[in-house]
Amino acid sequence: MRKQKASPAVLRTRCGLLSGWTGIAVNLLLFALKLSIGLISGSQSVVNDAVNNLSDAASSTVTVMGFTIGGKPADKEHPFGHGRVEYIAAIIIALAVLVIGAELVHSSIDRIREPQELAVGSILPLIILGATIFVKLWLAYFYYTVNKKANSVAIRAVVKDSLSDTFATSVTIFALILARLHIQPVWFGYRVPVDGFAGLIVSLYIFAAGIGIVKDAVGPLLGEPPSADLVASIKSKILSFPSIIGVHDLVVHNYGPGRVFASAHAEVSSAENIMESHDTIDLIERDIEKVFGISMVIHLDPIECDDERTSALKQIVLLVVKDIDVNLQVHDFRVVDGPTHTNLIFDLVTPHKFRYTNKELIDKVSKRISEYDNRYYTVITVEHSYL
């Protein structure tokens, strides 16, 4: 019997668990080796490096937990799934790194104030530490390869962390080499405690890595705009259907990897058959689900295309709006005639950090349009882009 292929979600969870368990095993081994060397030599920088590997093992444990929980299907309490647990896991990793980094900064400062002579009689510790750099480089490559399939924020975080560890270990090796050669730099008559400063550099680097992980995780958790490439691809797919005239109000919600939902308004001619238009919308939604893996909901927006007066009035509005700011967008334009005036009704989309308030913008647009004809009244709804 032919074996059934695993779904992308299952495959992703497997990749995450594989990376997590591998990280736990490798980092615990490195912790034991470096701690032994640090205690024997009395080097604060090596001990700091060892503790950093212990924190990496703890981080991998959180990664395993994150993928285990994040891989659970949606339920009544969490209808969009548990995918964002991964971002929370990354934040927990970052907090652990920051706490350890801060503690190691404190211990390194103590070593600078009260330096101790290091016992580095053999070259073996240097060889072992050098080998751990190559182990960390391999681990970073392993994570990177696995993450090509997983596309995980948490795994991206440990890739960065593994690469930063190679720098930290390089600094400790440098300090041990100077100690073995009995070289102690002198700066303005002050004998520089190399081991303490090396430990401080390692600690600060660990702290900076923690801040970077927080930034990577908090953005998706709070809600980031979709990439420009994804927006262009979705719009291009919608507009590839002949009956679709335009698309606006595209909103993309990310509830974790593989759990993306989106909505948009697709413009069609008001002369089109409503049943045929609805059928087209269904086809577009299915195509986007198939191509992008996005659950799409599209609102059908009929617009007047054949009325010359409506088209002419829309052009006047576009000229006014674009003269104020080329980034402003107009949609859902329609005209309602009355006995004393004509209502020009439309939605106006502003870019982020727009220089005018909604009221200022409405007043400015209305005033300029009334200069064409004081019988033109505007009914404007101001919207803000989510892209």
N, C-alpha and C positions, 0 to 999 in steps of 0.2 A: 504493500500500500504506500502511495506517495505521501511523504511527510508534508504537512501543511506549513506554509511559510509564516513566520511570526509577523504580527502587525508592527507598524512603525513605533507605536507606543510601547509595546512589549520589548522590542529590540532596543529602544532607547533606555528603558529601565535596566535591561541586562547590561548595557554598556556602562551606565552609571554605577551599578553595583560592582562590576568588574574593576572599574577604576578606583572605587572606594576601598575594596578589600585589598587590592594591590598596594594602594597608598598606605594602608594600615601596616601591612607586613613589612614593606620596605623601610618606612620611617621609624618603626620600632627597632629594626635592626640597626639603622644608622644612629638612633638615639643611644643604644647600648654601647656601640663602638666609640662614639664621640664622648659620652659621659665617662667611660673608662679612661680615655686618653686625657680628658680634662682634669679628672680627679688625681690621676697619677702625676701629671705635669704641673698641676696647680694653676692651670690657665683659665682665667675668667672668660676669655673670648671663646675658648673651645666649649666650656660648660654652657655658655649662652647659645652657641650653635647647636649643642645637643638638645637643649630645652626647646629650641625652635623646631627641631625634628619631632620632638614629643608632641608639640602643638599641631604639627602637620598630621600626625597620626590621629589626634583627636578630631582635627578638621575632616579627615577622611571618614571617621566614624559618623560625624554629622552628615556627611555626603551620603553615606549608606542609608542613614535614617531618612534623609530627605527624599531619595529616590524610591525608597520602600513606601513611604506615605504618599509621595507625589504620584506614584504609579497606580494608586487606587482609583477605581472608576467613580464617576459622579454619583452622589446620593442625594437624599431629600434635603439634608442640611447644606450640602455643597453642590448645587446643580451644575456648576461650571467646572467641577472636578477639583483636584487638590494640587494642581500644577504649581501654584505660587508658593507652596511649601518649600520648593527648591530655592527661591529667593530668600526666604526666611532662614534656610539652612546656611546660605552663603553669608548672611548677616551674622549668624551665630559664630561661624568660622572667623569672620572679621573681628568680632568682639573678643574672641579668645586670643587672636593674634595681637590685638591692641593691648590687652591686659598683660600678656606675657612680655610684649615689647617694652611697656612702661616699667615693669618690674626689673627687666634686664638692664634698662637704662640706669635705674637706681643702683643696682649691684655693680655696674661698670663704673659709675661715678665713685662709689666706695673704693673700688680697686685703684682708681686714679689717685684718690687721696692717700691711700695706704698701699702702695705697690708692694708686690711680693716677687721674689726671685723664682723663676720657672725652672723646673727640673726636666730638661729635654736632653737626655744623654744619648738616646738612640734615634736613628733616622726613621725607624719603623713607624712611629706615630705620624710623621709627615707623609709617608707613603700611603698609609691607611686613609688619612684625610684627603690626600690627592685622589685616591680611588673613589671616595664618596662623592667627589665632584662629578665624575663620569657616571656614577649611579644616578645622581640627581638629574643630569642631562638626559640620561636614558628615560627616567621617569617622566620628565617634562614632555619628551617626544611621545612616550606611550600615551600620556593623557591627551596630547594634541591629536594623535591618531584616532583614539577612541571618540574624542569630541567631534570629529568630522561627521560621525553618525548620530551622536547624542545632541549636539548643539546646545550645551548646557552652560548656564552662567556659573554654576558651582564648579564645574570641571575647568572652565576657563580661569577661574580664580586660582585653582591649584596648579595650573600650568604656570601662571605668573609667579606663584609662591615658590615653585620648584626652581625656576630660573633665578629668582632672587636668592635662594639658598646657596647657589653656586658662588655668587658674589660673597655672601657671608662667610662661607668656608674658605674662600681664597684669602680673605682678610685675616682669618685666624691662622692660616698656614704661614702667611707673611710674618705675623707676630712671632710664631714659633721658630721660624728660620732665624730671625734676628736674635731671639733668646738663645738658640743653640750656638750661634756664632759669637755670642757675648757682645752683641752690638746694641748700644743704647744711645739713640739720637739725643743730641744736646741742642736746646733752643734758648738762646740768650742766657746761657749758664744754667738752664733748668734741664735736669735729666728727665726726658719724656718717658713715662711709663707706657710703653708700647702696647702691652697686653690690655691695660685698662682702656686705652683709646680705641684699640681694635674692637674690644667688646662693646664700646659705646657706638662705634660705627655700625656694627652688626645689629645692635638693638634698635638704633634709629632706622635702619633699613627695614627691619621687621615691622616697626611701627608704621612706616610709610606704606609698606605692602598691605597692611591691615586697612589703612584709609582708602587705598585703591580698590580693595575688595568691597568695601562699604559702598563706594560710589557706583560700582558695577551692579550691585544688587538692589540698591534703593531705587534707582531709576525705573526699572521694570515694575517694581512693587508699587510705586506711586502712580505709574502710568506714563509711558513714553510715547511720542508720536511714532507711527510706522515709518520705515525707511522710505526715502524718495523713490527708490527702485520698485518697492512693493506697491506704492500708491500708483506709480505710472503703469505698472503691469496690470493692476486691477482695472484701472480706467480704460486701458487699451483693450482688455478683454471685453468689457462691457460695450465699448464703442465699436467693436469688431462686428457686431450684429447690425445689419443694414437699417433696421427700423429705429435704432436708438440714435437720437439727435445730439444729446448731451448728457453729462453726468455731474452731479454735485452732491453736497452734504455727505461725503464719504467719511465714515467713522470706523476705526478699527480698534477693537478691544482685545487685549492680550491677557488671558487668564493662566498663562504658563505655556511652556513649549507644547505644541500640538493642540492647544486649546484656544484658537483665535476665532473671534466672531467679528463680523463687519456688517454695516448697513450703508445704503446709498440710495439716492434718488436718480432714476433714469428717465430722461425726457424723451417722449414720443409725440408724434403729431396727433392733435386732437381728432384728425380725420381718420386715424387708424381704427380698425375693428378692435374693441376692447378685449374680446376673447383671444384674438390672435396676439395682441400685445402682452396679455397675461401669460400666454404660452411661451412667448419669447423670454419673458422675465424668468420663468421657471427653468428654461434651458440655460440661461446665464448663471443662475444660482448654482445649478448642478455642475456646470463647467468650472466655476471658481472653486467649488468644493473639491472637484477632482484634480485640478491643476495645482492649486495653492494650499489645499487642506484647510480652507477657511469656510466656516459656516456663515453663509451670506444671506441677508434679507434685503430685497430691493423694493423700494416704493415706486410705483408707476406714476409719472408726472406728465399728464397731457398738456401740451402747449399749442398755442395758435401759430401756425406757420404760413398760412396762405393769405392772411389779411394784411394788405399793404400798409394800411394806416397803423396797425399795431406794430408792424415791423419798423416803420418810420419813427414812431414814438419811442420804441425801445432803443433805436440808434441815438436819439437825442439824450436819453438817460445814460447810455454808455459813454457818450462824449463828455457829459458833465461829470460822471463818476471817475472816469479815467484821468480827467484833467485834475481832479483832486488828488488821486493816488492811483498809479497804474496797477497796484496790487489788489485794489478793490474788485470784487466780483458780484455780478448781478444774476439772479435766477428767479424763476417763478414769476415772470413778468406778465401782467394782464391789464387790460383797460376796461373800465366801467364808466360808460357815459351817463350823464344826468342832464336835467334841463338847464342848469346854471353852470355846471363845471364838469370836468372829466377827471376821474380818479385814476392815477397811475400807481398800480399796486405791485410791489416787488420786494424781494429779499436782498439784503446787501451784506456780503461777507467781508469782514475786516481781517487783516493779518494780525499776528501777535504784536503786542506792545504798540498798538496804533496810537498816533499822536492826538487824535480827537476822541472825546467821549461820545457815547451813542447819541446823546441829544445834540451835541455840537455838529456831528456829522449829518444827522437828519435835517437840522436847520440849514446847514450849508447847501446840501443837495436840493432841498425844497426851494430855497431862495433862488438858486441858479436856474432850476427848471421853470419856475414861475416867470423868470425874465424872458423865456421864449414865448410864453402865453400865460397870462395871469388866471386863466380858467383851468390850468393844469394843477390839480392838487395831488400831493404824494401821500401814499400810505406805505411806509417803509418799516420792515422788520429787520433789525440789525442782528447778524449772527457772527459768531467767532469761529475761525477755522480750528479743527482738531487735528490738522495734519502738520 
